[in-house]
Amino acid sequence: MADEKNGPMTVEFSFTLVAAGLSDARQVPESIVETGCDDCTVSSCEGRVRLEFDREATSLVEAVGSAIIDLKKAGVSAWLESVETPAGVVDAA
């Protein structure tokens, strides 16, 4: 739904990306904050680095897409692992 004064309405989306080729959270460059990923929490478990986002956007596709683009600017490739919905977490795999 769009607001004529303010443009499209944004919603906060919660989702988790997995960093490709990284096995420890300490391998994630600090520059991800400078490229726009100041809305994620980085963790690692079982050899996977997870980036948990809470990102405002007009759609889930826009939220996930912009996060992946921002990570690539910092030299990190990632794929979608899961999306949190009001009904719970949905595994994207």
C-alpha positions as CSV (number, residue, x, y, z in Angstrom):
1,M,0.0,0.0,0.0
2,A,1.4,3.4,-0.9
3,D,1.0,6.7,0.9
4,E,0.7,9.6,-1.6
5,K,2.9,11.8,0.5
6,N,5.5,9.4,1.7
7,G,5.6,6.8,-1.2
8,P,5.4,3.0,-0.7
9,M,4.9,1.7,2.8
10,T,7.9,-0.1,4.3
11,V,7.8,-3.1,6.6
12,E,10.5,-4.7,8.7
13,F,11.5,-8.2,7.4
14,S,13.5,-10.7,9.4
15,F,15.6,-13.2,7.5
16,T,18.9,-15.1,7.7
17,L,21.6,-15.3,5.1
18,V,24.5,-17.7,5.1
19,A,27.9,-16.3,4.0
20,A,29.4,-18.5,1.3
21,G,32.9,-19.8,1.9
22,L,33.2,-18.5,5.5
23,S,33.2,-20.7,8.5
24,D,33.8,-18.3,11.4
25,A,32.1,-15.0,12.2
26,R,35.5,-13.4,12.7
27,Q,36.1,-13.8,8.9
28,V,33.3,-11.3,8.1
29,P,34.9,-8.0,7.2
30,E,33.9,-5.0,9.4
31,S,33.3,-3.1,6.2
32,I,29.8,-4.7,5.9
33,V,28.6,-2.0,8.2
34,E,29.9,0.7,5.9
35,T,28.2,-1.0,2.9
36,G,24.8,-0.9,4.6
37,C,24.6,-4.0,6.7
38,D,24.3,-2.3,10.1
39,D,21.0,-4.1,10.5
40,C,22.3,-7.6,11.0
41,T,23.8,-9.8,13.6
42,V,26.7,-12.1,12.6
43,S,27.2,-15.5,14.2
44,S,28.7,-18.8,13.4
45,C,27.7,-22.3,14.2
46,E,28.7,-25.7,12.8
47,G,31.0,-24.2,10.3
48,R,28.4,-21.7,8.8
49,V,28.4,-18.0,9.2
50,R,24.9,-16.7,9.6
51,L,23.8,-13.0,9.1
52,E,20.5,-12.4,10.8
53,F,18.8,-9.3,9.3
54,D,15.9,-7.0,10.4
55,R,15.6,-4.8,7.3
56,E,12.9,-2.3,6.3
57,A,11.7,-2.5,2.7
58,T,8.6,-2.5,0.6
59,S,8.8,-6.2,-0.1
60,L,10.7,-9.3,1.1
61,V,12.4,-9.6,-2.3
62,E,13.7,-6.0,-2.0
63,A,14.9,-6.6,1.6
64,V,16.8,-9.8,0.8
65,G,18.1,-8.5,-2.5
66,S,19.4,-5.2,-1.0
67,A,21.1,-7.2,1.8
68,I,22.9,-9.5,-0.7
69,I,24.0,-6.5,-2.8
70,D,25.3,-4.7,0.3
71,L,27.3,-7.8,1.4
72,K,28.7,-8.1,-2.1
73,K,30.0,-4.5,-1.9
74,A,32.1,-5.8,1.1
75,G,33.3,-8.9,-0.8
76,V,30.9,-11.3,0.9
77,S,28.6,-13.7,-1.1
78,A,25.6,-15.1,0.7
79,W,22.4,-17.1,0.2
80,L,19.0,-17.1,1.9
81,E,18.6,-19.7,4.6
82,S,15.3,-18.7,6.3
83,V,12.7,-16.0,6.6
84,E,10.8,-15.2,9.8
85,T,7.1,-14.7,9.4
86,P,4.3,-14.1,11.9
87,A,3.6,-17.8,11.8
88,G,7.2,-18.7,12.5
89,V,10.5,-19.4,10.7
90,V,10.3,-20.7,7.1
91,D,13.3,-22.6,5.9
92,A,14.3,-21.4,2.4
93,A,16.4,-24.5,1.6
